[in-house]
Amino acid sequence: MTADRTQPEAGSARLDEEQDAYRDALAERLAGFLDDQSAAMARISDDVAPLMGAITGLVTGGKRLRALLCYWGWRGAGGRQLGAEAVQAGAALELFQAAALIHDDIIDRSDIRRGGPSVHRRFGTLHRERGWALDEERFGTAAAILTGDLCLSFSEEAFTAIGPAAAAGTSARRIFNTMRAEVMAGQYLDILEEVAGPSRSRSEAVNAAANVIRYKSAKYSTEHPLGIGGALAGADESLLAAYSRFSLPLGEAFQLRDDVLGVFGDPQTTGKPAGDDLREGKRTVLVAFALERATSEGAALLERSLGQQELGDDDVERLRDVISSSGALDATENLIDGLSERAFEALDALRLPDDIRGALRSLGLSAVQRAA
């Protein structure tokens, strides 16, 4: 009988304890690493402290999806419980994600991250509060770019510290390098679509948006973290390919859910203003479906409104109506369901211990069924 894919498999208390212990070990490793880095930065100048504070704030807490996928990829390939390599790799992934978030907020002109000011806004506020000279916004952006670059450097340092399993020429190193390059390419495709999208055929918009999802988010959010964990534990190419058959469609569904929340999410839950993706001009699959299926008047309104920073709540509500009435929201939800089904079918086919499969199922369900 096929397993029910709408609910996580029953997990043992031991497995829950193991995952909690991994989270604790990861938090301890990140704290120790950043304490060391803060001490090194302090030897340069006390003025560098805000950069370290911004990084620490981003890597403290959070869902830890990427690190947890890395861990269960490690365990599924035979890695020992709470292995130091898996903890260190999780730290590198969390630092990489923090760097990506810092740069993404600059590119998207996002003022809010996780319910608080984004890093470039924090530095702008610091400039204003200290009464410094010249342009507040320019300082904030420049300081945040440097903070993101520093965080990228820390991510590489943390990954290299894993040792021989992550050395040049290994599968784990190859995946880690590919992940970083793909995110940058995907981010460029995202901003390119914002400016070039209006001049392109609407029939091409869905495919273009899906390509952005795959390379900007899906691969680095799910596929590569799972693969890195497996590779560090010695997984062969067959297992890594099987991991990808589960994790790539899961990552695409994860990002589609994020795109839906970016338009229809509750600000009290998401920590971002309602309709923020519309103000940022994001040409997501959801928006592409709407442009393709809406009435000519609705599509024209949506096209004119994308990227308008001054959109008010009433404007956002009208655009939501256009998207919903066009069938775009239903089409996106159906796509999420289809990708999720594909992912969990691949998970069912993975030759893993039941408890590890259950842990991966729970992570997958939390990724696609979330409200924030």
Secondary structure as UniProt FT lines:
FT   TURN            5..6
FT   HELIX           13..44
FT   HELIX           46..48
FT   HELIX           49..59
FT   HELIX           65..76
FT   TURN            77..78
FT   TURN            81..82
FT   HELIX           84..108
FT   STRAND          112..113
FT   TURN            114..115
FT   STRAND          116..117
FT   HELIX           119..130
FT   HELIX           136..160
FT   TURN            161..162
FT   HELIX           164..166
FT   TURN            168..169
FT   HELIX           171..196
FT   HELIX           197..199
FT   HELIX           202..204
FT   HELIX           205..212
FT   HELIX           213..223
FT   HELIX           224..232
FT   TURN            233..234
FT   HELIX           237..264
FT   HELIX           267..270
FT   TURN            274..275
FT   HELIX           276..279
FT   TURN            280..281
FT   HELIX           285..293
FT   HELIX           296..305
FT   TURN            306..307
FT   TURN            309..310
FT   HELIX           313..325
FT   TURN            326..327
FT   HELIX           328..349
FT   HELIX           354..368
//
